[in-house]
Amino acid sequence: MSAAGGAQRVIKTILVVDDDPVLLAALGRSLPRRFSLLTASTVGEAMAAISGSAVDVAVVDAFLGGEHGLDAIDRLHKQSPSTTLILASGRMTFDLAVRAARAGAHDVTVKPFSLVEIVRVLEGGVTAENSNPPLLSLDQMTTEYIQRAVQECEGNISKAARLLGIDRNTLKRYLRR
């Protein structure tokens, strides 16, 4: 990911389109309060969200249940050309990245991702001197690690708990936070 033209930019409203409610909740907890976070689970919800608000950045999952994130990127780009669009996927390929760019995406990222890091890059905060990402808190790291495990197991909580080496009920309690 690269800052658009290296220019400083202020981001206030972020739309995340993903069909995983656990991921949406975790992103909401990890984002600093200076941002407004909108979430959508479908292309239709995303279109409604972007028509009702001035959205600076939209991060769209490539695979939304029965819908495809590229359709969302295309429609969001046509409705709101000033919104920076990012396609996210746990299975990013070169082909998918090219198709995303053709649909109107400004960038792509691999899941799991950090909204804080995306904002830092887009606001022009990355230079050769500070290209290392900031240290995350232990809670943020744990949350991202658990999200990744659940995604790797395609939402299967029992399988994710075994992968993490914890009890299924412990994982469920953590995901409810």
WOQUIKA-V131941 format. One record per pair of residues at least 24 apart in sequence whose ideal C-beta (glycine too) atoms are under 7 Angstrom apart, sorted by the first residue. I is the first residue (numbers start at 0). GAP is how many residues later the second one is. D is the distance in whole Angstrom. If there is no record, write none. Layout:
I,GAP,D / I,GAP,D
//
This chain:
0,106,5 / 0,108,6 / 0,117,7 / 0,120,5 / 1,119,7 / 2,118,6 / 2,119,6 / 2,121,4 / 2,123,6 / 3,102,7 / 5,118,6 / 6,117,6 / 7,115,7 / 7,116,5 / 8,113,6 / 8,114,5 / 8,115,6 / 9,113,7 / 10,24,7 / 10,45,5 / 10,46,6 / 10,108,5 / 10,111,6 / 10,112,6 / 11,24,6 / 11,44,6 / 12,25,7 / 12,40,6 / 12,41,6 / 12,42,5 / 12,43,5 / 13,42,7 / 13,43,5 / 13,101,6 / 14,25,7 / 14,31,7 / 14,34,5 / 14,35,6 / 14,40,5 / 14,43,4 / 15,43,5 / 16,29,4 / 16,41,7 / 16,43,4 / 16,44,6 / 16,47,7 / 16,55,6 / 17,43,4 / 18,42,7 / 18,45,5 / 18,46,5 / 21,125,7 / 21,128,6 / 21,153,5 / 22,124,6 / 25,117,5 / 25,121,6 / 26,88,6 / 29,85,7 / 29,86,7 / 29,110,6 / 29,113,6 / 30,84,5 / 30,85,7 / 31,84,7 / 41,25,6 / 42,24,5 / 42,28,6 / 42,29,4 / 42,32,7 / 45,26,5 / 45,30,6 / 46,28,6 / 46,32,7 / 49,26,6 / 49,29,6 / 49,30,5 / 49,33,7 / 50,28,7 / 54,25,6 / 54,28,5 / 55,27,7 / 55,28,7 / 56,26,7 / 56,27,5 / 56,29,7 / 56,65,6 / 57,25,5 / 57,27,5 / 58,27,5 / 58,29,5 / 58,59,7 / 59,25,7 / 59,27,6 / 59,28,7 / 60,27,6 / 61,25,6 / 61,26,7 / 61,27,4 / 61,34,6 / 69,29,6 / 69,30,6 / 69,33,5 / 72,27,6 / 72,30,4 / 72,31,5 / 72,32,5 / 73,29,4 / 73,30,6 / 76,26,7 / 76,27,3 / 83,38,6 / 85,32,7 / 87,25,6 / 89,61,5 / 110,40,6 / 111,32,5 / 111,35,5 / 111,36,5 / 111,39,7 / 113,30,7 / 145,28,6
//
